[in-house]
C-alpha cells in the first residue's frame, strides 16, 4: 500500500467510526435494537480501519 492509500483509509475509517457512532447514540428509543447494534458494529469496524491504517502510516506504509 502506498502512503496515500493508507491516509485515505485512515480518514474514511475514522469518519465512519464518528458517523455510525453518532447515529447509534442519537437513535430514538423506539428504533430496533438490531439496527443500533449494526451501527455500533460499523463504528467499531471504522475505528479498527483507522487504527490499522495509522499503525501502517507510522511504520512508513
Secondary structure, DSSP 8 states (H G I E B T S, - for coil): --HHHHHHHHHHHHHHHHHHHHHHHT--TTS-HHHHHHHHHHHHHHHHHHHHHHHHHHTT-
